[in-house]
Amino acid sequence: MLHTFLQYIILIIVILFLVMLGQKLKVAYPIVLVLGGLLLSLYPGVQAININPELIFVIFLPPLLYEAAWYTSWKDLWRWRRVISSFAFLIVIVTSLVVAVVSSALIPGFTLAMGFLLGGIVSPPDAVSATSVLKYVKVPKRLSAILEGESLLNDASSLIVFRFALIAVDTGRFVFHEAALSFVLVIVMGILIGIIIGLIYYSVHRWMPTTTNMDIVLSLTAPYSMYIAAESFHFSGVLAVVSGSLFLSVRSHLFLSYRSRLRGANVWSTLGFVLNGLVFMLIGLELPVIIKELGPVSLRHAIGYGVIITTVLVVSRILCTLGASVFTVFISRYITTADNRPGWRGPLIFGWAGMRGVVSLAAALSIPIYLSDGSAFPQRDMILFITFVVILLTLVVQGLTLPLVIRWVNMEDPDHLLPEEQQEIDIRKRLAEKSLQVLDGQYGEMLKSSRRLQQLKGRYMEDQLLHEQLIEHDEDDYRQIYLRVLAEQRALLHELNKGAEVDEAVIRKYLFMLDVEEEKLQMRTRGEWD
């Protein structure tokens, strides 16, 4: 037990160094971690790690989905709902069908049901990989929004396809109308359970006397409650977590205090970073176990099958994205769409951003070793190996070349949004105008006699008079001076803390306030704020 615990501590330290290396090289950290885990697995002294799929599905997946959904824009999700829904459900099914046909024709002993099983496993792209790559290049906001929205839902649809294919392989029968009805029921009931549990948590937060620590602990238990409740009834735990998280996120301003929101964001950011780092590292470390279980099948042939299936997946996704663009142009004649001329640039980038990740590996690992009649599950080792090859190739090849594709396509932002700095200036002006209206309109008499209110009004008047040149020419100097002032204030607080006349709790309170001030300053300079 102690050895295993120590092993994971060392693993986390290695992850930190690899992520720092990725930042230095400006390479998305999932790529660095998978390759790092792969190289580490080849080292003779490293003990082989067997990943328990339940560990990923139950422990890792719910919080990762919850964090992603919590910070997803409901406005963007609703605006692009047709595109996101088509890729999260329809395209997953189409991709699974293509993989099923190709694999059953290509691999000896592969049936169509086994092909659908493989298709359900490798069809969903991984959002963390794509968004990590996009962080280093400039793309239109709509592409990021669609990718994030798709990733929230496609895991659910692919796992549903996987579930039905697993039954078909085990029983040897598949009734389409029964499967279609069950598919709809699994989706609808999963969403409903997520919203019901989200409503329960909302009620506890809103009407019970919770503290900041209680709010954070409740948020940590919420995704597990949603996932386990839905899966207990054989509905979609993924959709339960996504729907419940969106329900709570949209209403978070009604039941969370500013302190709970601030501290909760820090906790979830750190937790998400550690969990994502671990699962991508474990993907690379799993290689020796997968090769060992490959059995009598030639490694060369297995790699060849993996490369072909990967190529099929990449080509299918690009054709689907381009086909969706053509269909959008056609259907825009009859219904209102968010963009009636999507063109080819955005769909091509979107199609190339289809890296696979942890859900695919977890699904492959969850294939039972034996069928219900006691016989060995056919082609299990081959499916697992092909899945690993797909993950590795899409992460490394597509992940490393995606920035090049984006620069080559050179897509302009069709939404013509103002630069982020200009949006921030406009928001600050509007906030200042509203604040001055409140001060002058409701507290005019108090302003005449209150020096603190006069100082507050002065701050808002300064924000109201902001213009672009102030930001362009003075912001860097202002930032450097302000950071210097904050550093000197911290030094003074630490010096005061050496004496016995000041309570350390008070010092910590003011140090925290300085951290908040620096965070606010960094938010104004997005280029250096992560």
C-alpha positions as CSV (number, residue, x, y, z in Angstrom):
1,M,0.0,0.0,0.0
2,L,2.8,2.4,1.0
3,H,4.7,1.5,-2.2
4,T,1.7,2.2,-4.4
5,F,1.0,5.5,-2.7
6,L,4.7,6.5,-3.1
7,Q,4.6,5.5,-6.8
8,Y,1.6,7.8,-7.5
9,I,3.3,10.7,-5.6
10,I,6.4,10.3,-7.8
11,L,4.1,10.1,-10.8
12,I,2.5,13.4,-10.0
13,I,5.9,15.0,-9.6
14,V,6.9,13.6,-13.0
15,I,3.6,15.0,-14.5
16,L,4.4,18.5,-13.2
17,F,7.9,18.4,-14.8
18,L,6.4,17.2,-18.1
19,V,3.7,19.8,-18.1
20,M,6.4,22.5,-17.5
21,L,8.3,21.1,-20.4
22,G,5.2,21.2,-22.6
23,Q,4.7,24.9,-21.6
24,K,8.3,25.6,-22.4
25,L,8.0,23.9,-25.9
26,K,4.4,25.3,-26.4
27,V,3.1,21.8,-26.9
28,A,-0.3,20.7,-25.4
29,Y,0.3,18.8,-22.2
30,P,-1.8,15.7,-23.1
31,I,0.7,15.0,-25.9
32,V,3.7,15.4,-23.7
33,L,2.2,13.3,-20.9
34,V,1.2,10.4,-23.2
35,L,4.7,10.4,-24.8
36,G,6.3,10.7,-21.4
37,G,4.3,7.8,-20.0
38,L,5.1,5.8,-23.1
39,L,8.9,6.4,-22.7
40,L,8.7,5.8,-18.9
41,S,6.9,2.5,-19.5
42,L,9.9,1.2,-21.5
43,Y,12.3,1.8,-18.6
44,P,13.1,-1.6,-17.1
45,G,12.7,-0.5,-13.5
46,V,9.2,0.9,-13.9
47,Q,6.5,-1.4,-12.6
48,A,3.6,-2.1,-15.1
49,I,0.4,-0.5,-14.2
50,N,-3.0,-2.1,-14.8
51,I,-5.7,0.5,-15.1
52,N,-9.0,-0.5,-13.5
53,P,-11.7,0.9,-15.9
54,E,-14.0,1.5,-12.9
55,L,-11.3,3.7,-11.5
56,I,-11.6,6.0,-14.5
57,F,-15.4,5.7,-15.1
58,V,-16.4,6.2,-11.4
59,I,-13.5,8.2,-9.9
60,F,-12.0,10.3,-12.8
61,L,-14.8,10.8,-15.3
62,P,-17.5,12.5,-13.1
63,P,-15.4,15.3,-11.8
64,L,-13.7,15.9,-15.2
65,L,-17.2,16.2,-16.8
66,Y,-18.5,18.3,-14.0
67,E,-15.7,20.8,-14.3
68,A,-15.9,21.0,-18.1
69,A,-19.7,21.5,-18.0
70,W,-19.5,24.1,-15.2
71,Y,-17.3,26.4,-17.2
72,T,-19.1,25.8,-20.5
73,S,-21.1,28.8,-21.9
74,W,-24.8,27.9,-21.9
75,K,-25.3,30.8,-24.4
76,D,-22.8,29.3,-26.9
77,L,-24.1,25.8,-26.2
78,W,-27.7,26.9,-27.1
79,R,-26.6,29.0,-30.1
80,W,-24.7,26.0,-31.7
81,R,-27.1,23.3,-30.4
82,R,-27.9,21.9,-33.8
83,V,-24.2,21.5,-34.8
84,I,-23.2,20.2,-31.4
85,S,-26.1,17.7,-31.3
86,S,-25.4,16.4,-34.8
87,F,-21.7,15.7,-33.9
88,A,-22.4,14.4,-30.5
89,F,-25.0,11.9,-31.5
90,L,-25.5,11.5,-35.3
91,I,-21.8,11.7,-36.3
92,V,-20.8,9.3,-33.5
93,I,-23.3,6.7,-34.8
94,V,-22.1,7.3,-38.4
95,T,-18.4,7.0,-37.4
96,S,-19.2,3.8,-35.4
97,L,-20.9,2.4,-38.5
98,V,-18.0,3.2,-40.8
99,V,-15.5,1.7,-38.3
100,A,-17.7,-1.4,-38.0
101,V,-17.8,-2.0,-41.7
102,V,-14.1,-1.4,-42.3
103,S,-12.9,-3.4,-39.3
104,S,-15.2,-6.4,-40.0
105,A,-13.9,-6.6,-43.5
106,L,-10.2,-6.0,-42.6
107,I,-9.5,-8.0,-39.4
108,P,-9.9,-11.8,-39.5
109,G,-12.5,-13.1,-37.2
110,F,-14.1,-9.6,-36.6
111,T,-17.9,-9.6,-36.8
112,L,-20.0,-6.5,-37.5
113,A,-21.0,-6.4,-33.8
114,M,-17.4,-6.4,-32.7
115,G,-16.8,-3.6,-35.3
116,F,-19.6,-1.5,-33.7
117,L,-18.1,-2.2,-30.3
118,L,-14.7,-0.8,-31.6
119,G,-16.5,2.1,-33.3
120,G,-18.3,3.0,-30.1
121,I,-15.0,3.0,-28.2
122,V,-12.9,5.2,-30.6
123,S,-15.6,7.5,-32.0
124,P,-15.6,10.3,-29.3
125,P,-12.9,13.0,-29.5
126,D,-11.3,14.2,-26.3
127,A,-12.0,17.9,-25.4
128,V,-9.0,18.3,-23.1
129,S,-6.6,17.5,-25.9
130,A,-8.2,19.9,-28.4
131,T,-8.6,22.8,-26.1
132,S,-5.0,22.4,-24.8
133,V,-3.7,22.7,-28.3
134,L,-6.0,25.6,-29.2
135,K,-4.6,27.5,-26.2
136,Y,-1.4,28.2,-28.2
137,V,-3.1,29.3,-31.4
138,K,-5.8,31.9,-32.3
139,V,-9.0,30.4,-33.6
140,P,-12.6,31.9,-33.8
141,K,-14.5,31.6,-30.5
142,R,-17.2,29.6,-32.2
143,L,-14.8,26.7,-33.0
144,S,-13.8,26.4,-29.3
145,A,-17.4,26.6,-28.2
146,I,-18.5,23.8,-30.6
147,L,-15.6,21.6,-29.6
148,E,-16.3,22.0,-25.9
149,G,-20.0,21.4,-26.4
150,E,-19.5,18.3,-28.6
151,S,-17.1,16.8,-26.1
152,L,-19.7,17.1,-23.3
153,L,-22.2,15.0,-25.1
154,N,-20.3,12.6,-27.4
155,D,-18.9,10.6,-24.6
156,A,-22.5,9.7,-23.6
157,S,-23.6,8.7,-27.1
158,S,-20.4,6.6,-27.8
159,L,-20.8,4.8,-24.5
160,I,-24.4,4.0,-25.3
161,V,-23.4,2.6,-28.7
162,F,-20.7,0.7,-26.8
163,R,-23.2,-0.7,-24.3
164,F,-25.6,-2.0,-27.1
165,A,-22.7,-3.5,-29.1
166,L,-21.5,-5.3,-26.0
167,I,-24.9,-6.9,-25.6
168,A,-25.0,-7.8,-29.3
169,V,-21.6,-9.5,-29.1
170,D,-22.6,-11.4,-25.9
171,T,-26.1,-12.5,-27.0
172,G,-25.7,-12.6,-30.8
173,R,-28.9,-10.6,-31.4
174,F,-29.7,-7.0,-32.1
175,V,-33.2,-5.6,-32.6
176,F,-33.0,-2.1,-34.1
177,H,-36.3,-0.7,-32.9
178,E,-35.7,-1.9,-29.3
179,A,-32.2,-0.5,-29.4
180,A,-33.4,2.9,-30.8
181,L,-36.1,3.1,-28.1
182,S,-33.6,2.2,-25.4
183,F,-31.1,4.8,-26.8
184,V,-33.7,7.6,-26.4
185,L,-34.7,6.4,-23.0
186,V,-31.1,6.3,-21.7
187,I,-30.5,9.8,-22.9
188,V,-33.7,11.4,-21.7
189,M,-33.7,9.7,-18.3
190,G,-30.0,10.5,-17.8
191,I,-30.6,14.2,-18.3
192,L,-33.7,14.1,-16.1
193,I,-31.8,12.4,-13.2
194,G,-29.0,14.9,-13.5
195,I,-31.4,17.9,-13.3
196,I,-33.3,16.3,-10.3
197,I,-30.1,15.8,-8.3
198,G,-28.9,19.2,-9.4
199,L,-32.2,20.7,-8.0
200,I,-31.6,18.9,-4.7
201,Y,-28.1,20.3,-4.4
202,Y,-29.4,23.7,-5.4
203,S,-31.9,23.5,-2.5
204,V,-29.3,22.5,0.0
205,H,-27.0,25.4,-1.0
206,R,-29.8,27.9,-1.2
207,W,-31.7,27.3,2.0
208,M,-29.4,25.5,4.3
209,P,-26.8,27.4,6.4
210,T,-23.7,26.3,4.5
211,T,-20.2,27.7,4.8
212,T,-17.6,28.2,2.1
213,N,-15.9,24.9,3.0
214,M,-19.3,23.1,3.0
215,D,-20.1,24.6,-0.4
216,I,-16.8,23.3,-1.9
217,V,-17.3,19.8,-0.4
218,L,-20.9,19.7,-1.7
219,S,-19.6,20.6,-5.1
220,L,-17.1,17.7,-5.0
221,T,-19.8,15.2,-4.1
222,A,-22.3,16.4,-6.7
223,P,-20.8,14.8,-9.9
224,Y,-20.5,11.4,-8.1
225,S,-24.1,11.6,-6.9
226,M,-25.3,12.4,-10.4
227,Y,-23.2,9.7,-12.2
228,I,-23.8,6.9,-9.8
229,A,-27.6,7.6,-9.5
230,A,-28.0,7.5,-13.3
231,E,-25.8,4.4,-13.8
232,S,-27.6,2.6,-11.0
233,F,-30.8,2.7,-13.2
234,H,-28.7,1.9,-16.3
235,F,-29.1,5.4,-17.8
236,S,-26.4,7.7,-19.0
237,G,-24.3,8.8,-16.1
238,V,-22.3,11.1,-18.4
239,L,-25.5,13.1,-19.4
240,A,-26.6,13.2,-15.8
241,V,-23.4,14.9,-14.8
242,V,-23.4,17.3,-17.7
243,S,-27.1,18.3,-17.3
244,G,-26.8,18.6,-13.5
245,S,-23.7,20.7,-13.7
246,L,-25.1,23.0,-16.3
247,F,-28.2,23.4,-14.2
248,L,-26.1,24.4,-11.2
249,S,-23.6,26.5,-13.1
250,V,-26.3,28.8,-14.6
251,R,-27.7,29.4,-11.2
252,S,-24.5,29.6,-9.2
253,H,-24.8,33.3,-8.6
254,L,-28.1,32.6,-6.7
255,F,-26.7,30.2,-4.1
256,L,-22.9,30.6,-3.9
257,S,-21.2,33.5,-2.1
258,Y,-18.3,35.4,-3.7
259,R,-15.9,33.5,-1.4
260,S,-17.3,30.1,-2.3
261,R,-17.1,30.9,-6.0
262,L,-13.5,32.2,-5.7
263,R,-12.2,29.4,-3.6
264,G,-14.2,26.7,-5.4
265,A,-12.8,27.8,-8.7
266,N,-9.2,27.4,-7.3
267,V,-10.0,23.9,-5.9
268,W,-11.7,22.7,-9.1
269,S,-8.9,24.1,-11.3
270,T,-6.3,22.2,-9.3
271,L,-8.3,19.0,-9.1
272,G,-9.0,19.0,-12.8
273,F,-5.3,19.6,-13.6
274,V,-4.2,16.6,-11.4
275,L,-6.9,14.2,-12.7
276,N,-6.3,15.1,-16.3
277,G,-2.5,14.7,-15.8
278,L,-2.9,11.3,-14.2
279,V,-5.2,9.8,-16.8
280,F,-3.0,11.0,-19.8
281,M,0.1,9.7,-18.1
282,L,-1.6,6.4,-17.3
283,I,-2.5,6.0,-21.0
284,G,1.2,6.0,-21.9
285,L,2.2,3.7,-19.0
286,E,-0.4,1.1,-20.0
287,L,1.5,0.2,-23.2
288,P,3.5,-2.8,-21.8
289,V,0.3,-4.4,-20.4
290,I,-1.6,-3.9,-23.7
291,I,1.3,-5.5,-25.8
292,K,1.6,-8.3,-23.3
293,E,-2.1,-9.2,-23.6
294,L,-2.0,-9.0,-27.4
295,G,-1.4,-12.8,-27.4
296,P,-0.4,-14.7,-30.6
297,V,-1.4,-11.9,-33.0
298,S,1.6,-10.4,-34.8
299,L,2.5,-7.0,-33.5
300,R,3.2,-5.8,-37.0
301,H,-0.3,-6.7,-38.2
302,A,-1.9,-5.2,-35.1
303,I,-0.1,-1.9,-35.6
304,G,-1.2,-2.0,-39.3
305,Y,-4.8,-2.5,-38.3
306,G,-4.5,0.4,-35.8
307,V,-3.1,2.8,-38.4
308,I,-5.8,1.9,-40.9
309,I,-8.6,2.4,-38.3
310,T,-7.0,5.7,-37.3
311,T,-7.0,6.9,-40.9
312,V,-10.6,5.8,-41.3
313,L,-11.6,7.8,-38.2
314,V,-9.7,11.0,-39.3
315,V,-11.1,10.9,-42.9
316,S,-14.6,10.1,-41.7
317,R,-14.7,13.0,-39.3
318,I,-13.4,15.5,-41.9
319,L,-15.9,14.3,-44.5
320,C,-18.7,14.5,-41.9
321,T,-17.7,18.1,-40.9
322,L,-17.6,19.2,-44.6
323,G,-20.8,17.3,-45.3
324,A,-22.4,19.1,-42.3
325,S,-21.3,22.4,-43.8
326,V,-23.0,21.6,-47.1
327,F,-26.2,20.4,-45.4
328,T,-26.3,23.6,-43.3
329,V,-26.2,25.7,-46.5
330,F,-29.1,23.6,-47.9
331,I,-31.3,23.5,-44.7
332,S,-30.8,27.3,-44.2
333,R,-33.3,27.8,-47.0
334,Y,-36.0,26.4,-44.8
335,I,-35.0,27.1,-41.2
336,T,-33.0,29.7,-39.4
337,T,-29.5,28.6,-38.6
338,A,-26.7,30.3,-36.5
339,D,-24.5,30.5,-39.7
340,N,-26.0,29.8,-43.1
341,R,-22.6,29.9,-44.8
342,P,-20.1,28.0,-42.7
343,G,-17.6,27.5,-45.6
344,W,-14.8,24.9,-45.5
345,R,-12.2,26.4,-43.3
346,G,-14.0,26.0,-39.9
347,P,-15.2,22.4,-40.7
348,L,-11.7,21.4,-41.8
349,I,-10.2,22.6,-38.5
350,F,-13.0,21.1,-36.6
351,G,-12.5,17.8,-38.4
352,W,-8.8,17.7,-37.7
353,A,-9.3,18.5,-34.0
354,G,-10.5,15.0,-33.3
355,M,-7.9,13.6,-30.9
356,R,-9.0,10.6,-28.8
357,G,-8.4,10.2,-25.1
358,V,-9.2,8.7,-21.8
359,V,-12.8,7.7,-22.3
360,S,-11.9,5.5,-25.3
361,L,-9.2,3.7,-23.3
362,A,-11.5,3.3,-20.3
363,A,-14.3,1.8,-22.5
364,A,-11.8,-0.6,-24.1
365,L,-10.5,-1.7,-20.7
366,S,-14.1,-2.3,-19.5
367,I,-14.7,-5.0,-22.0
368,P,-15.3,-8.2,-20.0
369,I,-12.7,-11.0,-20.2
370,Y,-15.4,-13.6,-20.5
371,L,-18.9,-13.8,-22.2
372,S,-21.9,-14.7,-20.1
373,D,-21.6,-18.3,-21.2
374,G,-18.0,-18.5,-19.8
375,S,-16.2,-18.4,-23.1
376,A,-13.4,-15.9,-23.7
377,F,-14.5,-12.5,-25.1
378,P,-13.5,-12.6,-28.8
379,Q,-10.9,-10.1,-30.1
380,R,-10.7,-8.3,-26.8
381,D,-6.9,-7.9,-26.9
382,M,-7.0,-6.7,-30.5
383,I,-9.7,-4.1,-29.7
384,L,-7.7,-2.8,-26.8
385,F,-4.5,-2.5,-28.8
386,I,-6.2,-0.8,-31.7
387,T,-7.7,1.7,-29.3
388,F,-4.3,2.5,-27.9
389,V,-2.8,3.0,-31.3
390,V,-5.8,5.3,-32.2
391,I,-5.3,7.4,-29.1
392,L,-1.5,7.6,-29.6
393,L,-1.6,8.6,-33.3
394,T,-4.5,11.1,-33.0
395,L,-2.9,12.8,-30.0
396,V,0.6,13.0,-31.4
397,V,0.0,13.4,-35.1
398,Q,-3.1,15.5,-35.1
399,G,-2.2,17.3,-31.9
400,L,1.2,18.4,-33.1
401,T,0.0,19.4,-36.6
402,L,-3.3,21.1,-35.6
403,P,-1.6,24.5,-35.0
404,L,0.0,24.2,-38.5
405,V,-3.4,23.4,-40.1
406,I,-5.0,26.4,-38.3
407,R,-2.3,28.7,-39.6
408,W,-2.6,27.2,-43.1
409,V,-6.3,27.6,-43.2
410,N,-6.0,31.2,-41.9
411,M,-9.7,31.5,-40.9
412,E,-11.0,34.9,-40.0
413,D,-13.4,35.3,-37.1
414,P,-16.9,35.3,-38.8
415,D,-18.5,36.7,-35.7
416,H,-16.4,39.9,-35.9
417,L,-16.0,40.3,-32.2
418,L,-14.1,43.1,-30.8
419,P,-10.6,42.3,-29.3
420,E,-10.8,41.0,-25.8
421,E,-9.1,44.1,-24.4
422,Q,-11.6,46.4,-26.1
423,Q,-14.5,44.3,-24.7
424,E,-13.0,44.7,-21.2
425,I,-12.8,48.4,-21.6
426,D,-16.4,48.6,-22.7
427,I,-17.6,46.5,-19.8
428,R,-15.7,48.6,-17.3
429,K,-17.2,51.7,-18.7
430,R,-20.7,50.3,-18.5
431,L,-20.2,49.1,-15.0
432,A,-18.8,52.5,-14.0
433,E,-21.8,54.3,-15.6
434,K,-24.3,52.0,-13.7
435,S,-22.4,52.6,-10.4
436,L,-22.4,56.3,-10.8
437,Q,-26.1,56.2,-11.5
438,V,-26.7,54.4,-8.2
439,L,-24.4,56.7,-6.2
440,D,-25.8,60.0,-7.7
441,G,-29.4,58.9,-7.9
442,Q,-29.9,57.1,-4.6
443,Y,-27.1,58.5,-2.3
444,G,-26.6,62.0,-3.6
445,E,-27.0,63.6,-0.2
446,M,-24.6,61.2,1.5
447,L,-22.0,61.9,-1.1
448,K,-21.8,65.5,0.0
449,S,-20.6,64.5,3.5
450,S,-18.9,61.1,3.0
451,R,-15.3,61.2,2.0
452,R,-15.2,57.5,1.4
453,L,-18.2,57.6,-1.0
454,Q,-16.5,60.5,-2.8
455,Q,-13.4,58.4,-3.3
456,L,-15.5,55.5,-4.5
457,K,-17.2,57.9,-7.0
458,G,-13.8,59.1,-8.1
459,R,-12.7,55.5,-9.0
460,Y,-15.8,55.0,-11.1
461,M,-15.4,58.3,-12.9
462,E,-11.8,57.2,-13.8
463,D,-13.1,53.9,-15.2
464,Q,-15.8,55.8,-17.1
465,L,-13.2,58.0,-18.8
466,L,-11.0,55.0,-19.9
467,H,-10.1,55.0,-23.6
468,E,-7.9,52.7,-25.8
469,Q,-4.8,54.8,-25.7
470,L,-4.7,54.7,-21.9
471,I,-4.7,50.9,-22.1
472,E,-2.2,50.7,-25.0
473,H,0.4,53.1,-23.7
474,D,0.0,53.2,-19.9
475,E,-1.2,49.7,-19.0
476,D,2.2,48.0,-19.0
477,D,3.8,50.7,-16.9
478,Y,0.7,50.7,-14.6
479,R,0.9,46.9,-14.2
480,Q,4.6,46.8,-13.4
481,I,4.3,49.6,-10.8
482,Y,1.2,48.0,-9.3
483,L,3.0,44.6,-9.0
484,R,6.0,46.3,-7.4
485,V,3.7,48.0,-4.9
486,L,2.0,44.7,-4.1
487,A,5.3,43.0,-3.7
488,E,6.5,45.6,-1.2
489,Q,3.2,45.3,0.7
490,R,3.7,41.6,1.0
491,A,7.2,42.1,2.3
492,L,6.0,44.5,4.9
493,L,3.3,42.1,6.0
494,H,5.9,39.3,6.4
495,E,8.1,41.6,8.3
496,L,5.2,42.6,10.6
497,N,4.4,38.9,11.2
498,K,7.8,38.5,12.9
499,G,6.6,40.5,15.8
500,A,4.4,39.2,18.6
501,E,2.1,42.2,18.6
502,V,0.2,41.2,15.4
503,D,-2.0,38.1,15.1
504,E,-0.8,35.9,12.2
505,A,-4.5,35.3,11.2
506,V,-4.8,39.0,10.4
507,I,-1.6,38.9,8.4
508,R,-2.9,36.0,6.4
509,K,-6.2,37.8,5.7
510,Y,-4.3,40.7,4.2
511,L,-2.0,38.5,2.2
512,F,-5.1,36.8,0.8
513,M,-6.5,40.3,-0.1
514,L,-3.3,41.1,-2.0
515,D,-3.5,37.8,-3.9
516,V,-7.1,38.8,-5.0
517,E,-5.8,42.2,-6.1
518,E,-3.1,40.6,-8.2
519,E,-5.5,38.2,-9.7
520,K,-7.8,41.1,-10.7
521,L,-4.8,42.8,-12.3
522,Q,-3.8,39.7,-14.2
523,M,-7.4,39.4,-15.5
524,R,-6.9,42.8,-17.1
525,T,-3.9,41.6,-19.0
526,R,-5.1,38.3,-20.5
527,G,-1.9,37.7,-22.5
528,E,-0.2,36.7,-19.3
529,W,-3.1,35.3,-17.3
530,D,-3.8,31.6,-17.5
